[in-house]
Amino acid sequence: MRYNQNNYKNQPYIFRKKRKRIETLCSQLCDQFMIRRNYAKSFDGFQTRVLSKITSLTTIQYINKFIFDRNISNIKISII
């Protein structure tokens, strides 16, 4: 809660946890995968580039979770 928030209602734990996960994913896509910097010339090129970045993030998370039994948000750890 911040000092300028009036009538603040504390959110349940499950909502806070999901929101944190979503914001972490968006931050990782922006910072490490540079999803905002896209020099595509057509919509198909834009769609392909964004889809490939999201697919690579999902693949890294899958490998971390089911193969190496690590935290899925550690995407900078070497796979090899």
Summary of the structure (lengths in Angstrom):
residues: 80
radius of gyration: 16.9
end to end distance: 42.2
largest distance: 50.2
contacts: 149
relative contact order: 0.10
helix: 55%
strand: 0%
